[in-house]
Amino acid sequence: MPPSSWAWPFRYALYGDGRDHFAAHGPVPEAHGYASLDQTNLALAVAGITFVILASALIASLSEQKRAEEALREAQADLAMSAG
């Protein structure tokens, strides 16, 4: 058995298989049944917000691409008129 001076915050147990085991001393808080549901709802909300952000970025990117293509066509038309 280890000296109590360094093993104070731990419970020490020697199990039948010969391995030493330490466990935290004191009460362990119980998990609530609704905690996993709350975490699931949070994960779904974060995923939903992420998809909205990604969809908004996709729409903005497509819009910018169309604007850039239109500006390129106008510049090419202006260049063709000034050269001709």
N, C-alpha and C positions, 0 to 999 in steps of 0.2 A: 504494500500500500504506500502511495507517495506521501511525502511529508505534508501535513495540513497547511503549512505556511504558503506553499505555492499552489495547492489544490483547493484552496478555500472557495473560489467561485464555481467549482465544478464538483459534480458527483463522480466518484470513481467506482467502476464496477469491473470485475474480472469474470467474464462469461465462461461457460463450460468449454468453449472451443479454445480457450487459452489466450484469446486476444484481449488486450486492454481497451476499454471504452471510456470516453469522457462524455458527459452530458452537461448542458447548462443548468445551473442551479436556480431554482425558483419556478414560479408558475409560468406556464406557457399559455399565451392568449389563444382562445378558441377562435377558429375561423367562423365567420357568419355565413349562413346559407345564401344570403342575398349578395354577398360580396362578389362572387364570380359573375352574377348577373349584371351587377353594376360595372364590372370590368369589361364584360362583353358589350354592354351598351356604350361605354366609353370608346372601346375599340371600333365599334361600328360607326360612331359619330366621327371619330378621327378619320376613318377610311372614307366616309361620305364627304367630309370637308375636303379631303385630299383629292377625291375625284372631281369635285366642283372646281377646285383650283386648277387641276390639270385640264379640264374641259375648257375653262376660261382662257388658259394659256394657249390651247390649241386653236380656239376661235380667233384670238388676237393674232396668233402667228399666221393663220390663213388669210386674215384680213390684211395684214401687213404685206404678205407675199403678193396679194392681188394689187395692192396699191403700188408696190415696187414695180410689178410687171407693167402696169398702166403708165407709170412715169417713164419706164424704159421705152415703151412704144411711142410716147409723145416725144421723147428726146430723139429717137431714131427718125421720126417723121420730120421734126424740126431740122435735123442734120441733112436729111435728104432734100428738103426744100431749099436750104441755104446752099447746098452743093450743086443743085440743078438749075 
